[in-house]
Amino acid sequence: MSELEKRYRWLLGFYPREHREQHGEEMLGVLIADAGERTTPGWRDTADLLWGAFRLHVRRLLAADVLAIVGLLGPIAVLAGATTSLHELAWWIRAGSVPPFQQLPDAPVWLVWLAVAILAVAGKRSAAAVGAWVATAGLIVVMQLPFAGWQWFTDKAGWVLLSAVTAFALSVSDGRGVRGRSAIVTMAVTVLVTVGLGVFGHREVIAEYAALVVLFAGAALAAGIRSAAGRRAALVLSAPVATALLARLVDAVHQGPINDTVSALIFFGAPLVFLVAVGGLVRLPRRTSAS
């Protein structure tokens, strides 16, 4: 095997498995034939192959059946992001005071998401989509407020990702063919347990990790882990879990604030690449020909 073929096979390894099985050898033959006398892939071929692989992974992760599930369960799952605000609200209520805006700047956003969840469950997807985009924009605005430090960034990044994908799912998917009441109930119970752990176990390490486990497991059960679409949807619904774990890892190796640009790359870029990559590894069942 020549060095050129090894390099091309390595680049083709980034493509989804079933795509490689169906088209890999054909693509390899075309690439080698077009390479001429080159002994290594050119930068243009390398960029084209990597971009093509990324697009295929995104297409698989955000396929119509996946978006249908996210459009149904996403508005409910996003409500778990209100945990910190609910804890703050509970503290101020116990103190007998009205919380200042700086303590609960995202409260209006979660109220909008509550309305979105109700609309989505009621089948009013167009109205829910509009509300979801408004709420997503609201979260982004909150992250840009002068008093919102980098801790806000790490806390909200995963919810912004989930919000954006949910808004997109509500906009493009009609939600047909999705498990109904049982999935909704499972996701709702998951959110209630997650919020309860976050509110009553605030700053308790065990409670915080338990909340992440509950959110991930509940999303998987609600989405349906027996199907490839369900597993991919569960990954999307668990985006806040990925960013929360990443935040703890970053905090362990780096003390203090992080530059905004670096924060964006870490807490938006890394989870997005991870979701796309892992989503592409979820193998679709083979089609068997009728005998």
Backbone hydrogen bonds, N-H to C=O, Kabsch-Sander energy under -0.5 kcal/mol:
donor,donor_aa,acceptor,acceptor_aa,energy
6,K,2,S,-2.1
7,R,3,E,-2.3
8,Y,4,L,-2.4
9,R,5,E,-2.7
10,W,6,K,-2.1
11,L,7,R,-2.2
12,L,8,Y,-2.7
13,G,9,R,-1.1
14,F,11,L,-1.6
15,Y,12,L,-1.7
20,R,16,P,-2.2
21,E,17,R,-2.5
22,Q,18,E,-1.8
23,H,19,H,-2.9
24,G,20,R,-2.2
27,M,23,H,-2.8
28,L,24,G,-2.7
29,G,25,E,-2.4
30,V,26,E,-2.1
31,L,27,M,-2.6
32,I,28,L,-2.5
33,A,29,G,-2.2
34,D,30,V,-2.2
35,A,31,L,-0.9
36,G,32,I,-0.5
36,G,33,A,-0.6
38,R,35,A,-1.8
46,T,42,G,-2.4
47,A,43,W,-2.5
48,D,44,R,-2.7
49,L,45,D,-2.7
50,L,46,T,-2.3
51,W,47,A,-2.6
52,G,48,D,-2.5
53,A,49,L,-2.3
54,F,50,L,-2.3
55,R,51,W,-2.5
56,L,52,G,-2.0
57,H,53,A,-2.3
58,V,54,F,-2.5
59,R,55,R,-2.6
60,R,56,L,-2.2
61,L,57,H,-2.7
62,L,58,V,-2.7
63,A,60,R,-1.1
67,L,63,A,-2.8
68,A,64,A,-1.9
69,I,65,D,-1.3
70,V,66,V,-2.5
71,G,67,L,-2.8
72,L,68,A,-1.1
73,L,69,I,-2.8
74,G,70,V,-2.7
76,I,73,L,-0.5
77,A,73,L,-2.8
78,V,74,G,-2.7
79,L,76,I,-0.9
80,A,77,A,-1.8
81,G,78,V,-2.4
82,A,79,L,-1.8
83,T,80,A,-1.5
86,L,82,A,-2.7
87,H,83,T,-2.3
88,E,84,T,-2.3
89,L,85,S,-2.7
90,A,86,L,-2.5
91,W,87,H,-2.2
92,W,88,E,-2.2
93,I,89,L,-2.3
94,R,90,A,-2.3
95,A,91,W,-1.7
96,G,93,I,-1.1
97,S,92,W,-2.4
103,Q,100,P,-1.5
104,L,100,P,-1.0
104,L,101,F,-0.5
107,A,104,L,-1.3
110,W,106,D,-1.7
111,L,107,A,-1.7
112,V,108,P,-1.9
113,W,109,V,-2.2
114,L,110,W,-2.0
115,A,111,L,-1.9
116,V,112,V,-2.4
117,A,113,W,-2.7
118,I,114,L,-2.0
119,L,115,A,-2.4
120,A,116,V,-2.9
121,V,117,A,-2.4
122,A,118,I,-1.9
123,G,120,A,-1.2
124,K,119,L,-2.7
125,R,123,G,-1.5
128,A,124,K,-2.3
129,A,125,R,-2.6
130,V,126,S,-1.9
131,G,127,A,-2.3
132,A,128,A,-2.5
133,W,129,A,-2.2
134,V,130,V,-2.1
135,A,131,G,-2.7
136,T,132,A,-2.5
137,A,133,W,-2.4
138,G,134,V,-2.1
139,L,135,A,-2.2
140,I,136,T,-2.0
141,V,137,A,-2.4
142,V,138,G,-2.4
143,M,139,L,-1.9
144,Q,140,I,-0.7
144,Q,141,V,-1.2
145,L,142,V,-1.3
148,A,145,L,-1.9
149,G,147,F,-0.9
152,W,149,G,-0.7
153,F,149,G,-1.2
154,T,150,W,-2.2
155,D,151,Q,-2.1
156,K,152,W,-2.4
157,A,153,F,-1.8
160,V,156,K,-2.3
161,L,157,A,-2.3
162,L,158,G,-2.4
163,S,159,W,-2.5
164,A,160,V,-2.7
165,V,161,L,-2.3
166,T,162,L,-2.4
167,A,163,S,-2.7
168,F,164,A,-2.3
169,A,165,V,-2.7
170,L,166,T,-2.6
171,S,167,A,-1.4
172,V,168,F,-1.8
173,S,169,A,-2.2
178,V,175,G,-0.9
184,I,180,G,-2.1
185,V,181,R,-2.9
186,T,182,S,-2.4
187,M,183,A,-2.4
188,A,184,I,-2.6
189,V,185,V,-2.7
190,T,186,T,-2.1
191,V,187,M,-2.2
192,L,188,A,-2.3
193,V,189,V,-2.5
194,T,190,T,-2.6
195,V,191,V,-2.9
196,G,192,L,-2.4
197,L,193,V,-2.5
198,G,194,T,-2.1
199,V,195,V,-2.9
200,F,196,G,-2.5
201,G,197,L,-1.4
202,H,199,V,-0.7
204,E,201,G,-2.3
205,V,203,R,-0.7
208,E,204,E,-2.5
209,Y,205,V,-2.4
210,A,206,I,-2.4
211,A,207,A,-2.2
212,L,208,E,-1.6
213,V,209,Y,-2.3
214,V,210,A,-2.7
215,L,211,A,-2.4
216,F,212,L,-2.3
217,A,213,V,-2.9
218,G,214,V,-2.9
219,A,215,L,-2.1
220,A,216,F,-2.1
221,L,217,A,-2.5
222,A,218,G,-2.7
223,A,219,A,-2.5
224,G,220,A,-1.8
227,S,224,G,-1.0
231,R,227,S,-2.2
232,R,228,A,-2.2
233,A,229,A,-2.6
234,A,230,G,-2.3
235,L,231,R,-1.6
236,V,232,R,-1.9
237,L,233,A,-2.8
238,S,234,A,-1.3
239,A,236,V,-1.8
241,V,238,S,-1.0
242,A,238,S,-1.6
243,T,239,A,-2.0
244,A,240,P,-2.1
245,L,241,V,-2.4
246,L,242,A,-2.2
247,A,243,T,-2.5
248,R,244,A,-1.8
249,L,245,L,-2.0
250,V,246,L,-2.7
251,D,247,A,-2.5
252,A,248,R,-1.5
253,V,249,L,-1.3
254,H,250,V,-2.2
263,S,259,N,-2.8
264,A,260,D,-2.4
265,L,261,T,-2.1
266,I,262,V,-2.5
267,F,263,S,-3.2
268,F,264,A,-1.7
269,G,264,A,-1.5
270,A,265,L,-1.5
272,L,268,F,-1.7
273,V,269,G,-2.6
274,F,270,A,-2.5
275,L,271,P,-2.8
276,V,272,L,-2.4
277,A,273,V,-2.7
278,V,274,F,-3.1
279,G,275,L,-2.5
280,G,276,V,-1.7
281,L,277,A,-0.7
281,L,278,V,-0.9
282,V,278,V,-0.7
282,V,279,G,-0.7
283,R,281,L,-0.9
